[in-house]
């Protein structure tokens, strides 16, 4: 924990991240990584661990990332400051959009604006995925597993739940088999 970092600083940094990240939690990953490294709040090696923890916990990835990063920086109070900071801009934006949506939904400028945001949001989601693949896929079968998962979900409509269950069962079988040989 770094007690020299104020809760206000954490709140402001995560508010900036929350305000300028379009595309959800995955789009936030490179922004959080850059902000944390630039301020020397979290080491580069810790970011993948935070991402894995955030993905494995129930709830929104962006909120979970803020919780874990804030906790790493300043404990429970840091996680609260980071979470409120990350969520508040989106909450305000959605509230304003909800209150004014009917008045602007047919406006050509608004329609074009949101159409232009779609490819940017997709790119912001793809960047952390590619970075994670580069760091996480160290051997050929990691790449094969990743590609098989993508093909299974995108082209064959296999539920990610079934893929995860198959991987868990396979991992348990391989580990128990390896333990049996070691004895």
N, C-alpha and C positions, 0 to 999 in steps of 0.2 A: 504494500500500500504506500501511496505517496501523499502524505498529509499536507505537503506544501501546495498542493493543487486545490483550489477552492471549489466548493460545490457549485458556485455561480459560474466558474469557468467551464466546468463539466456540462452544466445546463446549457450554456451558450454554444459550446461546440456541438453538442448533440442537437440543439435547436437548428443550427446551421445545416447539419447533416440531414435532419428531418425535413427542412424546408426546401432544400435544393436537390434532393434525390427523388427522381421519378422512376417508378418501376418496382417499388417494393423492397423487401429485405435483401435480395440478391444484388440489386443495384447499389445498396448501401455498403456492401462489403468493401469495395475498393476505396470508397470515400472514407469510411471508418478507418481502414488500414492506413491511408495517407495521413489523415488527421492525427491518429495516435502516434505514428512514427515521427511525423514532423515535430510534434510536441514532446517526443520522447516519453510518452505516457505508458506505452505498451511496446514490447519488443516485436520485431517482425515474425519471429518464430512462434509467438503466442497467438497471433491472429488466426491461423488454421485451427488451433485448439478451441478458440472462442467460437468459431464458425461451427465446428462439429458439435460443441455443447449446445449452441443455439438451435441447431437443426434437430438435435435429439430430444430437446425439451418440447413439451406441448406449447402451442401458441404461435404467434407471429414471429417470423425470423427477425425482423427489424427490432421488435420489442425485446426479444431474447438476447440479441446481440448487444443492445443498449444495457440490459440488465447485467450481463456477464462482463462487458467492458467496464461499466461503471463500478461494478463490484471489485474488479481487478485494480482499479485506480484508487478508490476510496471506501471500499467496503459497502455496507448496506446503504448508507446515505448517498454514496456515489452512484449506486445502481438506481436509486430513486431519482436523483437529479438527472442522470443520463436518460432514463426512461421517460420522464416527464418532458424533457427537452426534445427527445426524438419524436414523441407522439403529438405534442401540442401543435406544431405547425400543420400537420396533416389533419388533425381534428378541426382546427380553425378553417382550413381550406375546404374540407368536406362540408362543414357547416354552412359556409358561404355559398358553395356550389349548390347544396341542397335547397337553400333559401331562394336562390336566383335561377335555378335550372330551367324551370318552365318558361321564364321570360327570354332565355337565350338559346334554348336547345335547337331552334330552327335557324339561328343566326349563322350565316355563311362563314364569317370570320372565326367564330367559336368552333364550328365543325372542322374547318381547315386546320385550326390550331391543334385540336385533339388528334386529327389524322396525322399531322406532322410529328406529334409526340410519340406515336406508336413505334416507329422504327428506332427512335432514340431510346425508348424504354427497353426494347428488345436488346439493343446493343449494350445497355447498362446492365442487363441481366446476364448476357453472354460473357462479358469481360471477366467477372469473378469466377465463372464456371471454367473458362479456359485457364485462368491462373491456377485454380485449384487442381485442375487436371494435370497441368505441368508439374506441380509440386507433389501431387499425390500418386500419380501413376508412374511408378519407378521401374516396373518390369512389364514385359509384354502382356502377361495375362491380366494385369490391371486395366490396360487399354482395351483388351478383348472383352473383359467384363463390362466396362463402361459402354462400349459400342453395342454389345448385345443388349444391355439394359435400354439404351436409347431406341434401338430397333424394336425391341419387344413392346415398349410403351407407345412409341409414335406410330409404328406401322402395323402392329398386330393387336393393339389395344389391351395389352396385358396390364393388369392392375399393378401399380408399384408395390402394393402390399404383398402380392404373391411373389414378386421378385425378391423382396426383402426376406420373406419367410424362407424361400428357397436358398438364399445366401446364408441365412442363419443356420438352417438345417445342415447345409453342406459344410460350413465352417465347424460346426460341432462334430460332425462325422469325421472330418479330416483331423481335427485336434484329438479326438478320442482314439482314432486309429494311430496317430503319431505317438500318443502316450503309451498305447499298448505295445508298440514296437520298442520303445525306450526302456521298458521294464525288463 
